[in-house]
């Protein structure tokens, strides 16, 4: 059995008196929204707004890894002129376009927009 380095005096079955704040995530991610995002959200359907709020909750708590683990978001890296940005699906039509700055634990949301299937 490997020694527990975080709780060296812990024995199985023993009650631990640890303050609540110890269990909070050490690295909570911040989310910045570009000023145009608020305008883009004005005409957005209510179910998409709710999914975006859920997306923000997951992003803040779990970071990019948490978003990739949830299959419904279909989180993926973008190519071309949006190289360096990522996209998450909020519905069949809507996407949130963002980039991650890991050193600052920061998401920068730049667009919430209907997905365009035409290229050109």
Secondary structure, 3 states (H helix, E strand, C coil): CCCCCCCCCCCCCCCCCCCHHHHCCCCCCEEEECHHHHHHHHCCCHHHHHHHHHHHHHHHHHHHHHHHHCHHHCCEECCHHHCCCEEEECCCCEEEEEEEEHHHCEEEEEEEEECCCCCC
